Amino acid sequence: MKFGVYDAVLHDRSLPEAVEVVRGLGLTGIELNSGGFLPAVHIPTFDDILVSDTARDDFLGQLEGTGVEIAGLNCNGNPLHPDREIGDAHAEDVRRSIRLANRLGQHRVVTMSGLPGGEPGATRPNWVVNAWNSAALDVLEHQWGVAEAFWREIDREAADLDVKVALELHPQNLVFNPAGIRELVERTGATHLGVELDASHLFWQWMDPVAVVQDLGPLVFHAAAKDVRINPAAAVHGVLDNRFRRLSPDEPRTNLGGDEWANEWPKEAAWDFVALGRGHDAVYWSTWLAALHAVDPDMLVNIEHEDTSLGRIEGLEVAAGVLLDAARRAGVG
């Protein structure tokens, strides 16, 4: 197995500097953001690489001799967003990322399934959490029709370029659990669509990432190592804790496309993203790695750091230590 870092947390420095951080952690891969919610900070010559072998070789040359390789591309976004300013841009990022992966000798692109509006003419996505009523199933049937057309086309493009598209099982997307990816594959007949197994979003839904890996088997293409801590507030607010605060334009905030922005996390939240080991110990992570290894001995597993209580490098150091310890325990390092 190969272990690395998703580079979003290192967008504050150059690619060579980010690579040096990864190498210093004892890891060998860097997953590069290639669009979607975040810009392709570490791929400034993106357009040139698509058409020029010289530009491609110059870009890859930055990693030669470092001991660190590109470990997939990531363009998480909402390619099915009903606001075409957002949806079209994110959909094109998915297509461009697939082409870029092929040019760079990569075979994995991570993204999200996306989430359409609830009916024709909608302008905002609609996530059905619990389809207990017939109207909710009507919404879902419309959304599946939108998703089916888009992802059938993307699967063909990915197959033509020998790239597999790994969808993160992320809530507020149409595909957020095993049943969802199976329905998408069945509806599209896809051969190159599967999942990125990000354990964190499974934990807070009270799913077991080990059981999910075992359930999905070869549909698991890629993995993200990120932990979750369930807090005492979950006893009162539940895991669907929705006490987010809208940030004002004069506060630091992250644009998600168009006029959509990330909100402030709830105070004393029901759960938090934390560095590996701060929610589940190395023994647990060793069982997760063993399950992934059984699916694919060459699985790419990349740390995603979103623990706001730790600095960028501090958080990566904590996570890398636990991940490498877990790999030794599982005998897959």
Secondary structure, DSSP 8 states (H G I E B T S, - for coil): -EEEEEGGGGTTS-HHHHHHHHHHTT--EEEEE-STTS--TT-TTHHHHHH-HHHHHHHHHTTTTSS-EEEEEE--S-TT-SSHHHHHHHHHHHHHHHHHHHHTT--EEEE------SSTT--S----S---SHHHHHHHHHHHHHHHHHHHHHHHHHHHTT-EEEEE--SSSS--SHHHHHHHHHHHT-SSEEEEEEHHHHHTTT--HHHHHHHHGGGEEEEEE-EEEE-TTHHHH-TT----B---TTS---EEETTEE--B--TT-SEEEE-TTSSS-HHHHHHHHHHHHHH-TT-EEEE----TTS-HHHHHHHHHHHHHHHHHHHT--
